[in-house]
Amino acid sequence: MLRTREQDDYDTSVTVRVLIVDPQPFFCESLVVALDGDPDIEVVGWATDELQADRLTSQRSPDVVLTEVELAGGSGLSLARRIADRSRTVILTRGHEGDVLLEAVEAGAVGCLSHDLALEGLTSHLGRVAEGRFAMDPDRLFGSLKRASALHAKRGSGSPRLALLTPREREVLALLARGLDNHAIARRLHLSTHTARTHVGNILRKLEVHSRADAARIALRDAQSEGDTDVLRIRGPDLRPR
């Protein structure tokens, strides 16, 4: 149970207002139902993409935005940067927390949790975040930090020019390496085409290359050196009542 600051003489509880953001509508609806019976949690809505989540954050003022890393449009990391001055963001990942922990913190998120977390653990973390604490599964903390540290070391041993890129430029480069043009990158990240073009120009300048193909080769070579493999795990948290 959360407690307000005005508890010197009486006991008062507050409700944590949560916005759920995930590319899978079924997951969003299932989590809404699962959280409905918790008197300390009020789900104010759900969204599947970054822009929709941004609008709902402005309209409904959630205390915590719980967002998956990969969204139907945009990303949870980009969303965290967008709403940093309005709501606290917790990154939820279907992969390992250690793989996105540093990026989540860099984006301004105040928590990073795995889908392997049980429902009661999730609600406890949401309460802690609303109280101003960082959300991380303590049983997985050591492993997550080791994994994040190893990933950081691998990136540091890659092309030093990649280290010059901002987090947003890394997102653009990843999409560029997949063969997306400026219009597609702009749609994916909810940017104007002009802004996407500017990011691509900055990437080429920082990487000291003259073409998109050269930039893509550097990105792909760096990913291969790290042994990166994208795996989609269609799995959500255990939503069964405990």
Helices and strands as residue ranges (DSSP letters): E 16-21, H 25-35, E 41-47, H 50-60, E 64-68, H 76-82, E 88-93, H 97-106, E 112-114, H 119-130, G 138-140, H 141-156, G 162-164, H 167-177, H 182-189, H 193-207, H 212-226
